């Protein structure tokens, strides 16, 4: 007698590491994903104690009109934010900070439901 065993459903995920160095803003590369959640983890070093924050904004279809929101990150710490219930499509994110002439740099990872 052979018994069938149900295995848990598997959700394929994609991810990529990124590095950045910028003074005001920078766009990431684009990726295509299925509907679901996208998580961006980042750790940036800021050289100005007066401005210790930066922002990551997620966009769909590489247009300003398709923003899924901007979140605030603090320099010097590893932080994660998850955008939930996103539709399928092509996405990218935008890093930004105060225009104070100071360069910040760091790295992170994007994780998303792969197609």
C-alpha positions, 0 to 999 in steps of 0.5 A, spaced: 500 500 500 502 506 498 500 512 501 500 519 498 503 525 503 501 532 501 507 537 501 506 544 504 505 549 498 512 552 496 512 559 494 518 561 490 522 567 492 527 571 488 532 576 491 538 580 489 543 584 493 545 591 492 550 596 494 549 604 493 553 610 494 549 617 493 548 624 495 541 626 494 538 620 490 539 613 486 534 609 483 535 601 483 535 596 477 528 593 475 525 586 477 519 583 475 515 579 480 509 575 481 503 578 486 505 578 493 510 581 498 516 585 497 521 586 502 527 591 502 533 590 507 538 596 508 544 598 512 547 605 510 552 609 513 551 616 514 557 621 515 553 627 518 550 626 525 545 632 523 542 628 518 541 620 520 535 618 515 534 616 508 528 613 505 526 608 500 520 608 496 518 602 492 515 604 484 511 599 479 512 600 472 518 605 473 513 611 473 512 616 479 505 615 478 505 608 481 509 609 488 507 604 493 509 608 498 516 611 502 519 609 508 524 612 513 530 608 515 535 610 520 543 610 518 547 605 521 542 600 523 540 594 519 533 595 517 527 591 514 521 594 511 515 589 507 510 592 502 504 587 502 499 585 497 503 588 491 500 586 484 504 582 479 509 587 475 516 590 474 518 594 480 524 598 482 526 602 488 528 609 489 533 611 495 533 619 497 536 623 503 536 630 504 540 635 499 546 636 504 552 635 500 554 629 504 555 622 501 552 616 504 553 609 502 551 602 504 548 595 502 542 591 502 537 586 499 531 585 496 526 579 496 520 578 492 515 573 489 519 570 483 515 569 476 
